[in-house]
Amino acid sequence: MAAVTDSPAAGRLPAPAPEVGEDQAMEQLERVKDQLPIDLAEARKWPHMDHVEPEKLLWMTQLPAPKVEHGQTGFVARFDFEGALLPFAAAPPAHSALYHHGQEPGRAGYTVDELFRLIRSAAQQQRARPPDAGQRTAQVCLDRVLGWSRGLEQPSLPTSVDTEPDTDRQYQAEEPGLKDGDVTRLDAVRGLVRIDTLPRLRYILEVLRPSPPAVISAVRLLTRCCRHSLQLASEVAACPRLLHTLVTAFLPVCGAAPLEGCENVAQLSSVYGVPLHHVVRLLRVLAVQSAQLAGRLVRQHPVLPALLSYVAINPSESGMPTQEVLTLAVEAYRLWTVLLSYGLGDSHFIEFFPLLVRQLHFYLAAVSVNEAAETNRHNHDLATCLLALCRAAVCAAWSNHQTELLNRAGADMTAPGRCAGVTWPACWSR
């Protein structure tokens, strides 16, 4: 049962006492009847509503907004179904389905434990929401650490088949004889790739040209495949015409793609020819897996020119919503940073350096770190990404300089992590 008002004071639904008599419940209901969505006399006229159950109607009343207790310093994190971390006193509308009879009934959202409990629900629709929310929550958390010192070292998200050596060896030995259903039960992502999901998605995107929600869902599925492991990321990169279709259709080398007055790309009639930050994120997750995949991406597709056009977009002149432009620029900076960490795109950094300096001056003068994080989140994210890009460029320049010195001295540069002053993971070595 969801709350029935969109007022800021609306909260979760109170759980009535378990042993309340009908007369007592009716007295309580009379005191809060103004909070109900329908008059009691009118409710009795509805089919099968001739007998009013006051103890159940009490669940449709309001709770006051949550308050911070004196001395309380920490709170349990709560997320919405998009994976976003909700503020403590968030008051989303009633139709958001974020109100339920869990712990802390005055707060919106679901804790990780509550999401796992929903997975075991007997209702299929309830079971379907938590995995998607959990995946997006993980995506948000992983994106948040990208500006950290070693934030680019993103983890893969395999199953126990890949992470446990004994299980992995047994699977490799038995995999040729396993049926598709057996593989899917062991690893859903690997099972999807095995049943030719990648060429099917390429056909859908290239030939059928589906609606924007379908395109975004397909890109998210591909992103999850790339995050699974280096093996599956390589299969995504090797799928004929898949990356070509994505880059050609959804990463145009321009930023002036009008969104017809829509608030986001999912509301468009078509997203073909419109830059999608979802695709930029997909390429970033793919490139993080190995230097070989990143190099192939840059050599075979016009990725860098597209990224440069996105970071140079003026939101007021792009014809796109400001939030969409900023999200696109954030993802473009993140992918460019990954490429720079491999020594790719350094010449483009030198060409764009004057623009980057102007952007740094803008953030220094116009963006305050003391303002509310939620209202200024995209500006803070952009400033963080810009600093991370500069750091990656400095590391790349230092690495190239040390490489030249060691080459002159005849040192062996084939071993990973040999660049003085920079310790690279083995999978990042060139």
C-alpha positions as CSV (number, residue, x, y, z in Angstrom):
1,M,0.0,0.0,0.0
2,A,1.5,3.3,-1.0
3,A,1.2,6.7,0.5
4,V,-1.6,8.8,-1.0
5,T,-0.3,12.3,-1.1
6,D,2.5,14.1,-2.9
7,S,2.9,16.7,-0.2
8,P,6.5,17.2,1.1
9,A,5.3,16.0,4.5
10,A,4.1,12.7,3.1
11,G,6.0,9.8,4.4
12,R,5.7,6.1,4.7
13,L,2.6,4.3,5.9
14,P,2.2,3.7,9.6
15,A,1.8,0.1,10.7
16,P,-1.3,0.0,13.0
17,A,-1.3,-2.0,16.2
18,P,-2.0,-5.7,15.4
19,E,-4.8,-6.2,17.9
20,V,-7.0,-3.0,17.4
21,G,-10.7,-3.6,17.7
22,E,-13.1,-2.4,15.0
23,D,-14.7,0.3,17.2
24,Q,-11.3,1.6,18.3
25,A,-10.0,1.5,14.7
26,M,-13.1,3.5,13.6
27,E,-12.4,6.1,16.2
28,Q,-8.8,6.5,15.0
29,L,-10.0,6.6,11.4
30,E,-12.4,9.4,12.2
31,R,-9.5,11.5,13.5
32,V,-7.5,11.1,10.3
33,K,-10.2,10.8,7.7
34,D,-9.1,14.0,6.0
35,Q,-5.9,12.1,5.0
36,L,-7.8,9.4,3.1
37,P,-8.1,9.5,-0.7
38,I,-11.9,9.1,-0.6
39,D,-14.7,9.9,1.8
40,L,-15.9,6.9,3.8
41,A,-19.5,7.3,2.8
42,E,-18.5,7.4,-0.8
43,A,-16.3,4.3,-0.4
44,R,-19.3,2.3,0.7
45,K,-20.9,2.8,-2.7
46,W,-18.1,1.0,-4.5
47,P,-18.6,-2.7,-5.4
48,H,-17.5,-5.0,-2.6
49,M,-16.7,-2.0,-0.4
50,D,-20.0,-2.0,1.5
51,H,-18.0,-3.3,4.6
52,V,-15.4,-0.8,5.5
53,E,-12.3,-2.2,7.2
54,P,-11.0,0.7,9.2
55,E,-7.9,-1.1,10.5
56,K,-6.7,-1.4,6.9
57,L,-7.7,2.1,5.9
58,L,-5.4,3.4,8.7
59,W,-2.5,2.2,6.5
60,M,-3.4,4.9,4.0
61,T,-2.7,7.8,6.3
62,Q,0.4,9.9,6.5
63,L,3.5,9.9,8.6
64,P,5.4,13.1,9.5
65,A,8.7,13.7,7.6
66,P,11.7,11.9,9.1
67,K,13.7,13.7,11.7
68,V,17.3,13.4,12.8
69,E,17.5,12.2,16.4
70,H,19.8,14.2,18.7
71,G,23.3,12.8,18.6
72,Q,22.6,10.6,15.5
73,T,25.6,10.6,13.2
74,G,24.9,7.9,10.6
75,F,22.0,6.5,8.6
76,V,21.3,3.4,6.6
77,A,21.7,4.1,2.9
78,R,18.4,3.9,0.9
79,F,18.2,3.8,-2.9
80,D,15.5,4.3,-5.5
81,F,14.9,1.9,-8.4
82,E,17.4,3.8,-10.6
83,G,20.2,3.0,-8.1
84,A,20.5,6.6,-6.9
85,L,21.3,7.2,-3.2
86,L,18.4,9.1,-1.7
87,P,18.8,12.0,0.8
88,F,17.8,11.3,4.3
89,A,14.6,13.4,4.1
90,A,13.8,12.7,0.5
91,A,10.0,13.0,-0.3
92,P,9.4,11.5,-3.8
93,P,5.8,11.4,-5.1
94,A,3.5,8.6,-3.9
95,H,3.4,6.9,-7.3
96,S,7.2,6.3,-7.2
97,A,6.6,3.0,-5.3
98,L,9.3,3.9,-2.8
99,Y,7.1,3.8,0.3
100,H,6.5,0.6,2.1
101,H,6.1,-0.9,5.6
102,G,9.7,-1.6,6.3
103,Q,12.0,-0.2,9.0
104,E,12.3,3.6,9.3
105,P,8.8,4.1,7.9
106,G,9.4,7.9,7.6
107,R,12.2,7.5,5.0
108,A,11.9,6.9,1.2
109,G,13.7,4.2,-0.7
110,Y,15.0,0.7,-0.1
111,T,18.0,-0.6,1.8
112,V,20.2,-3.3,0.3
113,D,18.7,-5.8,2.7
114,E,15.2,-4.8,1.7
115,L,16.0,-5.2,-1.9
116,F,17.3,-8.7,-1.2
117,R,14.1,-9.5,0.6
118,L,12.1,-8.4,-2.4
119,I,14.0,-10.8,-4.6
120,R,12.4,-13.6,-2.6
121,S,8.9,-12.2,-2.9
122,A,6.1,-14.5,-4.2
123,A,5.0,-11.7,-6.6
124,Q,6.9,-11.8,-9.9
125,Q,6.8,-8.0,-10.4
126,Q,8.4,-7.5,-7.0
127,R,11.1,-10.0,-7.8
128,A,11.9,-8.3,-11.0
129,R,12.7,-4.8,-9.6
130,P,15.5,-5.5,-7.1
131,P,18.0,-7.1,-9.5
132,D,17.7,-4.1,-11.8
133,A,17.9,-1.6,-8.9
134,G,20.9,-3.5,-7.5
135,Q,22.7,-3.4,-10.8
136,R,22.1,0.3,-11.1
137,T,23.2,0.9,-7.5
138,A,26.5,-0.9,-8.2
139,Q,26.9,1.2,-11.4
140,V,26.4,4.4,-9.5
141,C,28.8,3.4,-6.8
142,L,31.5,2.4,-9.3
143,D,31.0,5.7,-11.2
144,R,31.5,7.6,-7.9
145,V,35.0,6.2,-7.4
146,L,36.3,7.1,-10.9
147,G,37.7,10.4,-9.6
148,W,39.7,8.6,-6.9
149,S,43.4,7.9,-7.1
150,R,43.0,4.4,-8.5
151,G,39.3,4.7,-9.5
152,L,40.0,3.6,-13.1
153,E,40.8,0.1,-11.9
154,Q,37.2,-1.0,-12.1
155,P,36.4,-4.5,-11.0
156,S,34.8,-7.1,-13.2
157,L,31.5,-8.6,-11.9
158,P,31.8,-12.3,-12.7
159,T,30.0,-15.2,-10.9
160,S,31.6,-17.9,-8.8
161,V,32.2,-19.8,-12.0
162,D,35.0,-17.3,-12.8
163,T,36.2,-16.3,-9.4
164,E,36.7,-19.7,-7.8
165,P,39.7,-21.6,-9.4
166,D,38.3,-25.1,-8.9
167,T,34.9,-24.2,-10.2
168,D,36.4,-22.4,-13.2
169,R,38.6,-25.3,-14.1
170,Q,35.7,-27.7,-13.8
171,Y,33.5,-25.4,-15.9
172,Q,36.1,-25.1,-18.6
173,A,36.4,-28.8,-18.9
174,E,32.6,-29.5,-18.9
175,E,31.4,-26.4,-20.8
176,P,31.4,-27.9,-24.3
177,G,29.0,-30.6,-23.2
178,L,26.7,-28.3,-21.3
179,K,23.4,-27.2,-22.7
180,D,22.4,-23.6,-23.0
181,G,20.0,-23.9,-20.0
182,D,22.7,-25.4,-17.8
183,V,25.1,-22.5,-18.7
184,T,22.4,-19.9,-18.0
185,R,21.7,-21.4,-14.6
186,L,25.4,-21.2,-13.7
187,D,26.0,-17.8,-15.1
188,A,23.1,-15.8,-16.7
189,V,25.4,-13.3,-18.5
190,R,27.6,-15.9,-20.0
191,G,24.5,-17.9,-21.0
192,L,23.1,-14.8,-22.8
193,V,26.3,-14.5,-24.8
194,R,26.3,-18.2,-25.6
195,I,22.8,-18.1,-27.2
196,D,24.0,-15.5,-29.7
197,T,22.5,-12.5,-28.0
198,L,25.3,-10.2,-29.3
199,P,24.6,-10.6,-33.0
200,R,20.8,-10.5,-32.3
201,L,21.2,-7.2,-30.5
202,R,23.4,-5.9,-33.4
203,Y,20.6,-6.9,-35.8
204,I,17.9,-5.2,-33.7
205,L,19.9,-2.0,-33.4
206,E,21.1,-1.8,-37.0
207,V,18.1,-3.1,-38.9
208,L,15.0,-2.9,-36.8
209,R,15.9,0.5,-35.2
210,P,13.7,0.1,-32.1
211,S,12.3,2.8,-29.7
212,P,14.6,4.7,-27.4
213,P,13.8,2.6,-24.2
214,A,14.6,-0.5,-26.2
215,V,17.9,1.0,-27.4
216,I,18.9,2.1,-23.9
217,S,18.0,-1.3,-22.5
218,A,20.1,-3.1,-25.1
219,V,23.1,-0.8,-24.4
220,R,22.8,-1.5,-20.7
221,L,22.8,-5.2,-21.4
222,L,25.9,-4.9,-23.4
223,T,27.5,-2.8,-20.7
224,R,26.8,-5.6,-18.2
225,C,28.4,-8.1,-20.6
226,C,31.5,-6.0,-20.8
227,R,31.7,-5.6,-17.0
228,H,31.4,-9.4,-16.5
229,S,35.0,-10.3,-17.5
230,L,37.7,-9.7,-20.1
231,Q,36.5,-12.7,-22.1
232,L,33.0,-11.4,-22.6
233,A,34.2,-7.9,-23.2
234,S,36.4,-9.3,-26.0
235,E,33.4,-11.1,-27.4
236,V,31.5,-7.8,-27.5
237,A,34.3,-6.1,-29.3
238,A,34.7,-8.9,-31.8
239,C,31.0,-9.2,-32.7
240,P,30.8,-8.1,-36.4
241,R,29.5,-4.6,-36.8
242,L,28.2,-4.2,-33.3
243,L,30.6,-1.5,-32.1
244,H,30.4,0.1,-35.6
245,T,26.6,0.3,-35.3
246,L,26.8,1.8,-31.8
247,V,29.4,4.4,-32.7
248,T,27.8,5.4,-36.0
249,A,24.2,5.6,-34.8
250,F,24.6,7.0,-31.3
251,L,28.0,8.8,-31.2
252,P,27.7,11.5,-33.9
253,V,30.7,13.9,-34.0
254,C,28.6,16.9,-32.9
255,G,26.6,17.9,-29.9
256,A,23.7,19.9,-31.4
257,A,21.1,17.2,-31.5
258,P,17.7,18.8,-30.6
259,L,15.6,16.7,-28.2
260,E,12.3,18.1,-29.4
261,G,11.6,19.7,-26.1
262,C,11.9,16.4,-24.2
263,E,13.5,16.2,-20.8
264,N,15.6,13.1,-21.6
265,V,16.5,11.0,-24.6
266,A,14.1,8.2,-23.5
267,Q,11.1,10.4,-24.4
268,L,12.3,10.9,-28.0
269,S,10.6,9.3,-31.0
270,S,14.0,8.1,-32.1
271,V,17.5,8.3,-30.7
272,Y,19.4,7.5,-33.9
273,G,21.7,10.4,-34.6
274,V,21.5,11.6,-31.0
275,P,24.6,11.3,-28.8
276,L,23.9,8.8,-26.0
277,H,25.9,8.9,-22.8
278,H,24.8,5.2,-22.2
279,V,27.0,4.3,-25.3
280,V,29.9,6.3,-24.0
281,R,29.7,4.5,-20.7
282,L,29.6,1.1,-22.5
283,L,32.8,2.0,-24.4
284,R,34.5,3.1,-21.2
285,V,33.6,-0.2,-19.4
286,L,34.9,-2.0,-22.5
287,A,38.2,0.0,-22.6
288,V,38.9,-0.5,-18.9
289,Q,39.2,-4.3,-19.4
290,S,42.4,-4.1,-21.4
291,A,44.8,-1.8,-23.3
292,Q,44.3,-4.0,-26.4
293,L,40.6,-3.4,-26.5
294,A,41.0,0.3,-25.9
295,G,43.6,0.5,-28.7
296,R,41.4,-1.3,-31.1
297,L,38.5,0.9,-30.2
298,V,40.4,4.1,-31.0
299,R,42.0,2.7,-34.2
300,Q,38.8,1.3,-35.7
301,H,36.2,3.9,-34.7
302,P,36.0,7.7,-34.6
303,V,35.7,7.8,-30.8
304,L,38.1,10.6,-29.9
305,P,36.6,13.2,-32.3
306,A,33.1,12.4,-30.8
307,L,34.4,12.8,-27.3
308,L,36.0,16.1,-28.0
309,S,32.8,17.4,-29.5
310,Y,30.9,16.4,-26.3
311,V,33.3,18.1,-23.8
312,A,33.1,21.3,-25.9
313,I,29.3,21.5,-26.0
314,N,27.8,24.7,-24.8
315,P,24.6,23.6,-23.0
316,S,22.8,26.9,-23.9
317,E,23.4,26.3,-27.6
318,S,23.1,22.6,-28.0
319,G,19.3,22.2,-28.1
320,M,19.6,19.5,-25.4
321,P,18.5,19.6,-21.8
322,T,21.3,20.9,-19.5
323,Q,21.3,17.7,-17.4
324,E,21.7,15.5,-20.6
325,V,24.6,17.7,-21.9
326,L,26.4,17.5,-18.5
327,T,25.9,13.8,-18.2
328,L,27.3,13.3,-21.7
329,A,30.3,15.5,-21.0
330,V,31.0,13.6,-17.7
331,E,31.0,10.2,-19.5
332,A,33.1,11.7,-22.3
333,Y,35.7,12.9,-19.8
334,R,35.7,9.5,-18.1
335,L,36.3,7.6,-21.3
336,W,39.0,10.0,-22.4
337,T,40.7,9.6,-19.0
338,V,40.7,5.8,-19.5
339,L,42.3,6.2,-23.0
340,L,44.9,8.6,-21.7
341,S,45.9,6.1,-19.0
342,Y,46.9,3.8,-21.9
343,G,48.7,6.7,-23.7
344,L,45.9,7.1,-26.2
345,G,44.6,10.5,-27.1
346,D,47.5,12.5,-25.7
347,S,47.8,14.6,-28.8
348,H,44.2,15.6,-28.6
349,F,44.7,16.7,-25.0
350,I,47.5,19.0,-26.1
351,E,45.2,20.5,-28.8
352,F,42.3,21.0,-26.3
353,F,44.5,22.2,-23.4
354,P,43.4,25.9,-23.8
355,L,39.8,24.9,-23.6
356,L,40.4,22.8,-20.6
357,V,42.2,25.6,-18.8
358,R,39.2,27.9,-19.5
359,Q,36.9,25.2,-18.0
360,L,39.1,24.9,-14.9
361,H,38.9,28.7,-14.4
362,F,35.1,28.5,-14.7
363,Y,34.8,25.8,-12.1
364,L,37.2,27.7,-9.8
365,A,35.2,30.9,-10.1
366,A,31.6,29.8,-10.4
367,V,31.2,26.4,-8.7
368,S,31.2,26.2,-4.9
369,V,32.1,23.0,-3.1
370,N,30.1,24.2,-0.1
371,E,26.7,24.3,-1.9
372,A,24.2,21.5,-1.7
373,A,25.7,18.4,-3.4
374,E,22.4,17.3,-5.1
375,T,21.7,20.6,-6.8
376,N,25.3,21.0,-7.9
377,R,26.0,17.3,-8.5
378,H,26.7,17.5,-12.2
379,N,29.0,20.5,-11.9
380,H,31.0,18.7,-9.1
381,D,31.2,15.6,-11.2
382,L,32.4,17.5,-14.2
383,A,35.1,19.3,-12.2
384,T,36.2,16.0,-10.7
385,C,36.4,14.4,-14.2
386,L,38.4,17.3,-15.5
387,L,40.9,17.0,-12.7
388,A,41.2,13.3,-13.2
389,L,41.8,13.9,-16.9
390,C,44.6,16.3,-16.2
391,R,46.1,13.8,-13.8
392,A,46.0,11.0,-16.4
393,A,47.6,13.3,-18.9
394,V,50.5,14.2,-16.5
395,C,51.0,10.5,-15.8
396,A,50.9,9.6,-19.5
397,A,53.5,12.3,-20.2
398,W,55.8,11.2,-17.4
399,S,55.4,7.6,-18.5
400,N,56.3,8.5,-22.1
401,H,59.3,10.4,-20.9
402,Q,60.6,7.6,-18.7
403,T,60.0,5.1,-21.6
404,E,62.2,7.2,-23.9
405,L,65.0,7.4,-21.2
406,L,64.8,3.6,-20.6
407,N,64.8,2.8,-24.3
408,R,67.9,4.9,-24.7
409,A,69.5,2.9,-21.9
410,G,68.4,-0.4,-23.4
411,A,66.1,-1.3,-20.5
412,D,63.4,-4.0,-21.0
413,M,60.0,-2.3,-21.1
414,T,58.0,-5.5,-21.8
415,A,57.3,-6.1,-18.1
416,P,54.1,-4.4,-16.8
417,G,54.5,-1.5,-14.3
418,R,58.1,-0.6,-15.3
419,C,57.4,3.1,-15.8
420,A,59.1,5.0,-13.0
421,G,56.7,6.9,-10.8
422,V,53.7,5.1,-12.1
423,T,52.5,1.6,-11.1
424,W,50.2,0.2,-13.8
425,P,48.1,-3.0,-13.3
426,A,49.3,-5.8,-15.5
427,C,46.2,-5.6,-17.7
428,W,47.0,-2.0,-18.4
429,S,50.5,-2.5,-19.7
430,R,51.0,-1.7,-23.4
